Amino acid sequence: MADSSNKSPIKDSRVLGVISLALAVVLFLAINVFSETAIKGVQFDLTEKSLYTLSDGTKETLAAVKEPITLRFFSTRQLTESTPGLTAYGERVQELLERYVALSNNLVKLELVDPEPFSPEEDRAVGFGLSGVPITEAGDLGYFGLAATNTTDDTDVIPFLTPQREQFLEYDLTRMINNLANPKKKVIALISGIPVDSDPLKKYKAWALIDQLKQFFEVRPQGLTPKITDDVDLLMIVHPFGLSDGSKYAIDQYVLAGGKAMIFVDPHAEEGARSNQALRLPAGLGSHMPKLFKAWGIKFDRDKVLGDLKAGQRVQAGVDSFGRPIITRYVAWTTYGPENINSSDVTTSQLRLVNFGTPGYFEIEESATTMVEPLITSTEASGPFDAESVRRNPQPAEILKEFKPQNKTYLLAARVSGNVKSAFPDGPPKEESKKDGDEKKDAATPKPHLSESVKPINLIVVADTDFMADLFWVQTQDLFGQQVVVPTANNADFVVNAADNLSGTSSLINLRSRGLSARPFELVQNIQNEAEDKYRAKERSLVKELEDVEKKMQELQNRERAKSAAVLSPEQKAEIAKFRARVLEIRQELRQVQLNLRRDIDSLDARLKVLNIAAVPAAVAILALLVAFVRRNRKRGRAAV
């Protein structure tokens, strides 16, 4: 008889299982409590560009803070709890602000404020200029913004912390700290032939790029008659198509004396021309400064646009014979990535994507004494063509058809440095009109003429102005009545980086380019370009043949009507029927060609869907089967023993 004290193995295993489950729950809770207290804030950043890891620029900015700065995070609880995603984003913002406080040796203070309706905290939020969002039917407002102050009562605010700018959060916060830690801004003298600071097509608002510059610099618009005072730190010259000799001489002497400058010229300023026309000003043709450029060792042809077959953007170019939009490459609107951007220069090392619109290009003078360092270059599938083809009613499909790449790269942007001679060796140019006596009396004593640079010059030149326009780098979204600017390319980053570098500051450069909303599918773009090259020529020949056949058929019908023929002969009927049959055949072939343009992309799309939808579950299922198989073999082995 079996010993009654022996327990059932099944019962023991059940008890052990219950105990193990209870211990697992206790261990899980203990780990969560421990992590919340001991390792709070520890994160692993697996994003491609480490978007959630504080950059060296942020750490440098916080280390340079000498006076206390107070950050006030206004977050209405009712708003965050009722808005999907805002609670998690609020926690992200708070965690990041707490890290700023820790890295600043407590010179940065953080205040968390819940501005409930009709409370003193709401009055403070309104006083700082934060944007309120309705949270009740009665019109009560909630707030989700940031206000910062320093010891001298300077203020900087983010009116509403929109999640759409999450990838730029660190940049926005560090910019705010930098502005308050360095309240005195460097001065940029803006010399421009187009109204970039007061565009009539934007209700006399500045371009978004100029607004971004104003966050860090004092920008002084001066038209095309510069007054370069001693406190100017940098010249920004944009589309100078009508500069007088006196203005050119002032620029020449400023550069020779050690002044820094950014120069933007263009064979066709598309956006600028439209803005000038709205002001009833000359649209202007190409801009350049040949006399100054020659002295600096570069040359620029204002009547040539640089096209690029590989970098061309896809645009809609009219409609086909079926009324459907024709999507083609516009070789004059181009996009360049890291392979065309200088990664060793501080102004461009962090850029990922830059767009251009009908740009020109620079060449190096044979007699140049300067060093010309490429910053952005074209691909080898590029080449110049006549600017007249884009100045009036450009036809992208026709430009693509006639375009001939030169199998070489061209300079779109460059840094020019070295010692140079004056572009005015004989001294100041003679003015055509003399000033009156009072103006002479009030005029400042002219500085001695410089015939050569007192130290090596440092300039950045760009062969385009349209790349500064909103169209080419930014999207504006409306959020609760507030205009939110979301960059899609690094155009503004490049300009602000260049201004930072030339004026002597660079701590924010590696922050500006860290996140972009545009993530191009390069493989898809390459397939599109290859498909277009393969099928577009066939499409053009079919369209031309279709036009010829329809024209012949129309001529035959018109000829018969002119003869007042009441009845068509059998031969005439057969000829017209033949034409009509050929029209149908051509239309069918054309339809097949246009479908082929999408075939490779649809195939790639299908493969990606299978990979994303089926591959991972299949892998998990296979793993589960392997685990089950191993366990089964182990049980069989034990049973055999």
Secondary structure, DSSP 8 states (H G I E B T S, - for coil): ---TT---HHHHHHHHHHHHHHHHHHHHHHHHHHHHHHSTT-----STT-TTS--HHHHHHHHT--S-EEEEEEE-HHHHHHSTTHHHHHHHHHHHHHHHHHHTTT-EEEEEE---TTSHHHHHHHHHT--EEE-STT--EEEEEEEEEETT--EEEES---GGGGGGHHHHHHHHHHHHHS-S-EEEEEEESS-TTSBGGGTTB--HHHHHHHTTEEEEE-TTS----TT--EEEEE--TT--HHHHHHHHHHHHTT-EEEEE--S--HHHHHHHHHTT---------HHHHHHHTEEE-TTEEEEETTTEEEEEEEE-TTS-EEEEEEEEEEEE-GGGB-SSSTTTTT---EEEES---EEE-TT--SEEEEEEE--TBEEEEETHHHHSS--HHHHHHH----SB--EEEEEEEE--B-S-TT-S---SS---HHHHHHS-------SB-SS-EEEEEES-SGGGSGGGTEEEEEETTEEEEEESSSHHHHHHHHHHHHHT--TTHHHHTS--S----HHHHHHHHHHHHHHHHHHHHHHHHHHHHHHHHHHHHHHHHHTT-SS--HHHHHHHHHHHHHHHHHHHHHHHHHHHHHHHHHHHHHHHHHIIIIIHHHHHHHHHHHHHHHHHHHHHHHHH-
